[in-house]
Amino acid sequence: MEEVDVRKGIVLLAEPFSQDSHFKRSAVVLTDHQEEGTVGFIINKPLDIQIEELLSDFPEFETNVFFGGPVATDSIHYIHNVGEMLDDSIKVANGIYWGGDFEKLKFLIESKLILPRNIRFFVGYAGWGAGQLATELSYGSWVLADAHANYLFKSPPGQLWSQIMKNKGDTYSVIANVPDSVNWN
């Protein structure tokens, strides 16, 4: 089995039989991983709400908001591919940046320099305290994969979990085809 270090820029894929309502069939990109804890965002659970419906002073911008995770669901976060343009953004992986100057973000959106294909907004985030993610990994709750910008900005969210599993190859290709719910006759 391929060994992948847990670090920012990794995608956690929920194991296929997980029944956790927040993480079932989820793909979570890690944006920060340190000894005291880990932060990530579920990248394959779009909500039926637009960003300007949540922020009254936000420019008109037609893009769905995603459920980022069960922690701090009263907060909004964003991941984008325009790190060089957006001051104070944090590089997560090649072509993937987290956060940045919010006022400049609004200006870049109004100026049409950031388009919906460049950014994803999230309500809440996924978080793990010190040692918590390591424990979940030891139980086999997650499969690790490298993050690619295409996962966030070009892949259909509904197929993302299966796509990343298939991209891992071998046994994971079989796992990717396991039905979401198995009914025995």
C-alpha positions as CSV (number, residue, x, y, z in Angstrom):
1,M,0.0,0.0,0.0
2,E,1.2,3.5,-0.9
3,E,2.3,5.5,2.1
4,V,1.2,9.2,2.2
5,D,2.2,11.6,4.9
6,V,-0.7,13.5,6.6
7,R,-0.1,17.1,5.7
8,K,-1.9,20.1,4.3
9,G,-2.6,19.3,0.6
10,I,-3.8,15.8,1.3
11,V,-7.4,14.6,0.6
12,L,-9.1,12.4,3.2
13,L,-11.6,10.0,1.6
14,A,-14.2,8.6,4.0
15,E,-14.0,4.8,4.0
16,P,-16.9,3.5,1.8
17,F,-19.0,2.0,4.6
18,S,-18.9,5.0,6.9
19,Q,-22.3,6.0,8.2
20,D,-21.3,9.2,9.8
21,S,-23.9,11.7,8.5
22,H,-21.3,14.5,8.1
23,F,-18.6,12.5,6.4
24,K,-20.3,9.7,4.4
25,R,-18.6,9.5,1.0
26,S,-16.8,12.7,1.6
27,A,-13.6,14.1,0.2
28,V,-11.9,16.5,2.6
29,V,-8.9,18.6,1.6
30,L,-6.6,19.4,4.5
31,T,-5.6,23.1,4.6
32,D,-3.6,23.0,7.9
33,H,-2.1,20.1,9.8
34,Q,0.0,20.7,12.9
35,E,0.7,19.0,16.2
36,E,-2.2,20.8,17.9
37,G,-4.8,19.9,15.3
38,T,-5.9,19.7,11.7
39,V,-8.3,21.8,9.6
40,G,-9.9,20.8,6.3
41,F,-13.0,21.3,4.1
42,I,-15.4,18.8,2.6
43,I,-15.1,19.5,-1.1
44,N,-17.9,17.4,-2.5
45,K,-21.0,18.5,-0.7
46,P,-22.6,21.6,-2.4
47,L,-25.5,23.3,-0.7
48,D,-28.4,24.8,-2.5
49,I,-27.5,28.3,-1.6
50,Q,-25.5,31.1,-3.2
51,I,-22.8,33.1,-1.4
52,E,-24.6,36.4,-1.8
53,E,-27.5,34.9,0.1
54,L,-25.2,34.5,3.1
55,L,-23.3,37.8,2.9
56,S,-25.4,40.9,2.4
57,D,-22.4,43.1,1.3
58,F,-21.1,40.6,-1.2
59,P,-21.0,41.3,-5.0
60,E,-23.4,39.3,-7.2
61,F,-21.6,36.0,-7.8
62,E,-23.3,32.9,-9.0
63,T,-21.7,30.0,-7.3
64,N,-23.0,27.4,-4.8
65,V,-21.6,27.3,-1.3
66,F,-20.4,24.0,0.0
67,F,-20.8,22.3,3.4
68,G,-17.2,22.5,4.7
69,G,-17.8,20.4,7.8
70,P,-19.6,20.3,11.1
71,V,-17.3,22.8,13.0
72,A,-18.2,26.5,13.2
73,T,-21.1,26.3,10.7
74,D,-21.7,30.0,11.3
75,S,-18.4,30.8,9.5
76,I,-17.6,31.1,5.8
77,H,-14.2,30.1,4.3
78,Y,-12.9,29.9,0.7
79,I,-10.4,27.9,-1.3
80,H,-9.2,29.3,-4.6
81,N,-6.6,29.0,-7.4
82,V,-5.6,32.7,-7.6
83,G,-3.1,32.8,-4.7
84,E,-0.7,35.3,-6.3
85,M,-3.6,37.8,-6.8
86,L,-5.1,37.5,-3.3
87,D,-2.9,38.9,-0.5
88,D,-2.5,36.8,2.7
89,S,-3.7,33.6,1.1
90,I,-2.1,30.3,2.3
91,K,-0.7,27.9,-0.3
92,V,-2.2,24.4,0.4
93,A,-0.9,22.6,-2.7
94,N,-0.1,23.4,-6.3
95,G,-3.0,25.6,-7.6
96,I,-4.8,25.4,-4.3
97,Y,-4.9,28.4,-1.8
98,W,-6.9,29.0,1.3
99,G,-8.3,32.3,2.5
100,G,-6.8,35.7,1.9
101,D,-7.8,39.4,2.2
102,F,-11.6,39.4,2.1
103,E,-12.0,43.0,0.9
104,K,-9.6,42.4,-2.0
105,L,-11.5,39.2,-2.8
106,K,-14.7,41.2,-3.2
107,F,-12.9,43.8,-5.4
108,L,-11.4,41.0,-7.6
109,I,-14.9,39.4,-7.9
110,E,-16.5,42.8,-8.8
111,S,-13.7,43.3,-11.4
112,K,-14.4,39.9,-12.9
113,L,-10.8,38.8,-12.1
114,I,-12.1,36.0,-10.0
115,L,-14.8,33.9,-11.6
116,P,-16.9,31.1,-10.1
117,R,-14.5,28.5,-11.6
118,N,-11.6,30.0,-9.5
119,I,-13.1,29.7,-6.0
120,R,-15.2,27.5,-3.7
121,F,-16.9,28.9,-0.6
122,F,-17.6,26.8,2.5
123,V,-19.9,27.0,5.5
124,G,-18.1,25.5,8.4
125,Y,-15.0,23.3,8.4
126,A,-13.8,19.9,9.4
127,G,-11.5,19.9,12.4
128,W,-9.5,17.4,14.5
129,G,-7.8,18.1,17.8
130,A,-4.3,16.9,18.7
131,G,-4.0,13.2,17.9
132,Q,-7.7,12.8,16.9
133,L,-7.0,12.4,13.1
134,A,-4.2,9.9,13.8
135,T,-6.6,7.8,15.8
136,E,-9.2,7.8,13.1
137,L,-6.5,6.9,10.5
138,S,-5.4,3.9,12.7
139,Y,-9.0,2.7,12.7
140,G,-9.1,2.9,8.9
141,S,-11.7,5.6,8.8
142,W,-9.9,7.5,6.0
143,V,-8.1,6.8,2.8
144,L,-5.4,9.3,1.9
145,A,-4.7,10.8,-1.5
146,D,-2.8,13.8,-2.8
147,A,-4.9,16.9,-3.6
148,H,-5.1,18.2,-7.2
149,A,-6.5,21.6,-8.1
150,N,-8.8,19.9,-10.7
151,Y,-10.6,18.1,-7.8
152,L,-11.7,21.5,-6.5
153,F,-12.1,23.5,-9.6
154,K,-13.0,21.2,-12.5
155,S,-14.5,17.9,-11.2
156,P,-18.2,17.5,-10.6
157,P,-18.6,17.3,-6.8
158,G,-21.1,14.4,-7.0
159,Q,-18.5,12.1,-8.6
160,L,-15.4,13.4,-6.7
161,W,-15.2,10.7,-4.0
162,S,-15.4,7.9,-6.6
163,Q,-13.0,9.7,-9.0
164,I,-10.3,10.2,-6.4
165,M,-10.6,6.5,-5.3
166,K,-10.3,5.4,-8.9
167,N,-7.3,7.7,-9.4
168,K,-5.5,5.8,-6.6
169,G,-5.8,2.6,-8.7
170,D,-5.6,-1.1,-7.7
171,T,-8.0,-2.0,-4.8
172,Y,-9.3,1.6,-4.6
173,S,-10.7,1.3,-8.1
174,V,-12.9,-1.5,-6.8
175,I,-13.8,0.4,-3.7
176,A,-14.9,3.4,-5.8
177,N,-17.5,1.2,-7.4
178,V,-19.1,0.0,-4.1
179,P,-22.7,1.2,-4.2
180,D,-23.6,3.9,-1.7
181,S,-26.1,1.6,0.0
182,V,-26.0,-2.1,-0.2
183,N,-29.3,-4.0,0.0
184,W,-29.3,-7.7,0.5
185,N,-32.1,-9.7,-1.2
